[in-house]
Amino acid sequence: MRDEFRGSWGAGKWYAAIIAGALVVVALLAWVTTPRSQGVRAQWEAPAFAGRAVADRALVADAENKVLDLVSGRTITLGSVAGGERQIGGERLLITHGSQIDAARLDATQRWTWNDPQGNNTLWVLATTRAATIALSCQSQTEPSSCTLYGIGADGTTSWTMPYPSTTDVNPTAAHRAGLPEFAVLPLDAGTVMLIDPATSRTILRTAQETWTSPDGQVFLQDILQNGRCRVTSGRSIDALTTSASAPCRWRSEQAGLRPGEVLRRETARVLWFPVPRRHVVEITGGRHIRVASWHELTVLRVDDDGMTVRDGDSVVRHTFTS
């Protein structure tokens, strides 16, 4: 009887050892096969809300005038302003509604309201920098002669006015979805565009068959050459434009917000055992290897030289690059 008990107890120890070993193997397998973040460090986290990323800089709420700065993590809300068209540029939120423009710095250090002196309800913001903004006001949406350009200073006061060019369309195309440019681009006739400096109202003329704005406000003007290539002029100021003699042609629809040389890859990795759910991974390559992994769905909101900001489930998380 005693020998049988000893045999059973010894066999139990072996079974327990086998089970423990199996658990160790499973844990090691989990550690090896589960994708993990690499080359990043979480900097801040903020509650997410329903909205869209605008100008690669801010998450703008769908239902209210609330924005989350994708760099600093600060959230501002203009509860006193209802509706309107929301745009991001010059590190500020601009809301156009009726004959009024409301603006607020994304760091919550400044707020101003500008009212159209003519009281027109047809307003467009054409360009903005940290120091100045260009607004277009029209009495008629079909008559350029009824339109006036206004320069608005950093404090929200009118700094200059000028008539709108009669050779261009009333409905401007300067403000693209990617973000507001840092100087105005008005299409004239015969492939010519007028560039206007927001601070001084100074203008220059350039030729361009295609124009677009990057999320950070840089403007691109493209001329198609006879050899099938293009001449591209770009810059953030009309006084600091650079022109390439010949470059591959690019189109506005191709400008997605990522900087040249960066490749964004999304994948969903399923680990090798049940019932662990799928793990979502975002990778960026381009001189470095960056990976952000989470059990939640990941959406990239911003990528810059210092890091990336993602929607991670119910949160927005800013990651800085460590490699």
C-alpha positions in Angstrom: 0.0 0.0 0.0 2.8 2.4 1.0 4.7 1.6 -2.2 1.6 2.2 -4.3 1.1 5.6 -2.6 4.7 6.5 -3.2 4.3 5.6 -6.9 1.2 7.6 -7.3 2.8 10.6 -5.5 5.9 10.3 -7.7 3.8 10.1 -10.9 1.9 13.2 -9.7 5.1 15.1 -9.4 6.1 14.2 -12.9 2.7 15.3 -14.2 3.0 18.5 -12.4 6.5 19.1 -13.8 5.3 18.4 -17.3 2.4 20.8 -16.9 4.6 23.5 -15.5 7.1 23.0 -18.3 4.3 23.2 -20.8 3.2 26.5 -19.3 6.7 27.8 -19.5 6.9 26.9 -23.2 3.5 28.6 -23.8 4.6 31.7 -22.0 7.9 31.8 -24.0 6.0 31.2 -27.2 3.7 34.1 -26.3 6.7 36.4 -25.6 8.4 35.4 -28.9 5.4 35.6 -31.2 3.4 38.5 -29.9 4.3 41.7 -31.7 5.5 44.5 -29.4 6.2 48.2 -29.8 9.7 49.0 -30.8 11.7 52.3 -31.1 9.0 54.4 -29.3 8.2 55.7 -25.9 4.7 56.9 -24.9 4.7 60.6 -24.1 1.1 61.4 -23.3 -2.4 59.9 -23.5 -5.7 61.7 -23.9 -9.4 60.5 -24.2 -10.4 60.0 -27.8 -13.6 61.4 -29.3 -15.5 61.1 -32.6 -13.8 63.3 -35.1 -11.3 63.5 -37.9 -7.6 64.5 -38.1 -7.2 67.8 -39.9 -3.9 69.2 -41.3 -1.9 66.4 -39.7 -2.1 68.5 -36.5 -5.4 68.3 -34.6 -8.3 65.9 -34.0 -11.4 67.9 -34.6 -14.7 66.7 -33.0 -17.6 65.9 -35.3 -20.4 67.4 -33.0 -18.8 70.4 -31.3 -16.0 72.9 -31.7 -13.5 70.9 -29.7 -10.0 69.9 -30.9 -7.1 67.9 -29.5 -3.6 69.0 -30.4 -1.8 65.9 -31.7 1.6 67.3 -30.7 1.0 68.6 -27.1 -2.0 66.6 -26.1 -3.9 69.7 -25.0 -7.7 69.8 -25.7 -9.5 73.1 -26.2 -13.3 73.7 -26.6 -15.0 76.8 -28.0 -18.4 76.2 -26.3 -19.5 79.7 -27.2 -19.3 79.1 -30.9 -21.9 76.8 -32.6 -21.4 75.2 -36.0 -19.2 76.7 -38.7 -16.4 75.4 -40.9 -13.5 74.3 -38.9 -9.9 74.6 -40.3 -6.4 74.1 -38.8 -3.4 76.3 -39.7 -0.7 78.4 -38.1 -1.1 76.2 -35.0 -4.6 77.4 -34.4 -8.2 76.4 -34.9 -10.2 78.8 -37.2 -14.0 78.6 -37.3 -15.8 80.5 -40.1 -19.6 81.0 -39.7 -21.8 83.8 -41.0 -19.8 87.0 -41.1 -17.5 86.0 -38.3 -14.2 84.1 -37.9 -13.2 82.8 -34.5 -9.7 81.6 -33.8 -8.0 79.9 -30.9 -4.4 78.8 -30.5 -4.0 75.1 -30.0 -2.0 75.7 -26.9 -4.9 77.8 -25.5 -2.7 80.9 -25.1 -4.7 83.1 -27.5 -8.3 83.6 -28.7 -9.8 86.3 -31.0 -12.9 87.0 -33.0 -13.0 88.9 -36.3 -16.2 90.4 -37.8 -16.4 91.2 -41.5 -16.7 95.0 -41.8 -19.1 94.5 -44.7 -21.2 92.0 -42.9 -21.0 89.5 -45.7 -22.1 85.9 -45.0 -19.8 84.5 -47.6 -16.3 84.1 -46.1 -13.3 82.0 -46.8 -10.0 81.6 -45.0 -7.4 81.4 -47.7 -4.1 81.2 -45.7 -2.8 81.6 -42.2 0.5 81.7 -40.3 1.2 82.2 -36.6 1.1 85.9 -37.1 -1.4 86.7 -39.9 -4.5 85.3 -41.7 -6.0 86.1 -45.1 -9.8 86.1 -45.4 -11.9 86.6 -48.5 -15.3 88.3 -48.2 -17.9 88.4 -51.0 -21.3 90.1 -51.4 -22.0 87.8 -54.4 -20.7 84.3 -55.1 -20.6 84.9 -58.8 -19.2 88.4 -59.1 -15.4 88.8 -58.3 -15.9 92.6 -58.2 -18.0 92.2 -55.0 -15.1 90.5 -53.1 -12.5 91.9 -50.8 -9.3 90.4 -49.3 -8.6 91.1 -45.7 -5.4 90.7 -43.7 -6.0 89.8 -40.1 -3.2 90.3 -37.6 -2.2 88.0 -34.7 -4.6 89.9 -32.4 -7.6 89.5 -34.6 -7.7 93.1 -36.0 -7.7 94.0 -39.7 -4.2 95.0 -40.8 -4.8 95.5 -44.6 -7.5 95.2 -47.4 -7.3 94.9 -51.1 -9.7 94.2 -54.0 -10.1 90.6 -55.2 -8.5 90.0 -58.6 -11.2 90.2 -61.3 -9.5 87.6 -63.4 -10.0 84.7 -61.0 -12.9 82.6 -59.8 -15.0 83.8 -56.8 -14.8 80.3 -55.3 -11.1 80.0 -54.3 -9.2 76.7 -54.4 -6.3 77.6 -52.1 -7.6 75.9 -48.9 -7.2 72.2 -49.5 -8.2 69.4 -47.2 -4.6 68.8 -46.1 -4.6 72.1 -44.3 -4.4 75.9 -44.8 -1.4 77.2 -46.7 0.9 79.8 -45.2 0.3 82.2 -48.1 -2.6 82.5 -50.4 -2.6 81.0 -53.9 -5.2 82.5 -56.2 -5.6 80.9 -59.7 -5.7 83.5 -62.5 -5.9 82.7 -66.2 -3.6 80.8 -68.6 -2.0 78.7 -65.8 -0.9 81.7 -63.8 -1.4 82.0 -60.0 -1.1 85.0 -57.7 0.7 84.5 -54.4 -0.2 86.8 -51.5 1.8 87.3 -48.2 -0.6 87.3 -45.2 1.3 89.8 -43.2 2.1 92.5 -45.8 -0.4 91.9 -48.7 2.6 91.8 -51.1 1.9 89.8 -54.3 3.9 87.9 -56.9 2.9 85.9 -60.0 3.9 82.4 -60.8 2.9 79.8 -63.4 1.4 76.5 -62.2 -0.8 73.8 -63.7 -1.2 72.1 -60.3 -1.1 73.4 -56.7 -1.4 71.7 -53.4 -0.7 72.3 -49.7 1.1 70.0 -47.3 -0.3 69.4 -43.8 2.3 71.8 -42.3 1.3 74.7 -44.6 4.0 74.4 -47.3 2.7 75.3 -50.8 3.7 73.4 -54.0 3.3 74.8 -57.5 3.9 72.4 -60.4 4.6 73.2 -64.0 4.5 70.4 -66.6 7.5 70.4 -68.9 7.7 69.1 -72.5 9.8 66.1 -71.5 7.0 64.7 -69.3 8.6 65.8 -66.1 7.7 68.8 -63.9 9.2 71.9 -62.4 8.1 72.2 -58.8 8.3 75.4 -56.8 7.7 75.1 -53.0 8.0 77.1 -49.8 6.2 78.5 -46.7 6.8 82.1 -47.7 6.7 84.0 -51.0 10.1 85.3 -50.1 11.6 81.8 -49.6 10.6 79.8 -52.6 12.8 77.0 -54.1 12.4 75.6 -57.6 13.6 72.3 -59.0 14.8 72.3 -62.6 13.2 68.9 -63.3 11.4 66.5 -61.1 8.9 63.6 -61.3 5.4 65.0 -61.6 3.2 64.6 -58.5 -0.5 65.3 -58.1 -2.6 66.8 -55.4 -4.6 63.6 -54.8 -1.3 61.8 -54.1 -0.3 64.1 -51.2 -1.4 62.0 -48.2 0.5 63.7 -45.4 3.5 61.4 -44.9 6.9 63.0 -45.4 9.0 61.8 -48.4 10.9 58.6 -47.7 8.6 57.3 -45.1 6.5 54.2 -45.7 3.6 53.4 -43.5 2.6 49.8 -43.1 -0.4 48.5 -41.2 -0.9 44.9 -40.4 -3.0 42.7 -38.1 -1.1 39.9 -36.5 -2.8 36.8 -35.0 -0.8 35.1 -32.4 -0.4 31.3 -32.5 -2.7 30.2 -29.7 -6.3 30.5 -28.7 -8.1 32.4 -27.2 -5.7 35.4 -27.5 -7.2 38.0 -29.8 -5.5 39.7 -32.7 -2.9 42.3 -32.1 -2.8 45.4 -34.2 0.5 46.8 -35.4 1.6 49.9 -37.2 5.1 50.1 -38.6 7.1 53.0 -40.1 10.3 52.5 -42.0 12.5 55.1 -43.6 16.0 55.3 -42.1 14.7 53.7 -38.9 12.4 50.9 -37.9 9.4 52.0 -35.7 6.6 49.8 -34.5 3.6 50.5 -32.3 1.5 47.5 -31.2 -1.7 47.3 -29.3 -4.6 45.0 -28.6 -6.9 47.7 -29.8 -7.5 49.0 -33.3 -4.8 51.6 -34.3 -5.3 54.6 -36.5 -2.3 56.8 -37.3 -3.3 60.5 -36.9 0.1 62.2 -37.2 3.7 61.4 -38.1 6.6 63.8 -37.7 10.3 63.9 -37.2 10.0 63.4 -33.4 7.2 60.9 -33.1 3.8 59.7 -34.1 0.3 60.1 -32.6 -2.2 57.3 -32.9 -5.8 56.6 -31.9 -5.5 53.5 -29.7 -9.0 52.2 -28.9 -10.7 54.8 -26.7 -7.5 56.9 -26.3 -5.2 59.1 -28.4 -1.5 58.3 -27.6 1.6 60.3 -28.5 4.8 58.2 -29.0 8.2 59.8 -29.3 10.9 58.0 -31.3 13.8 56.5 -29.3 15.8 55.1 -32.2 
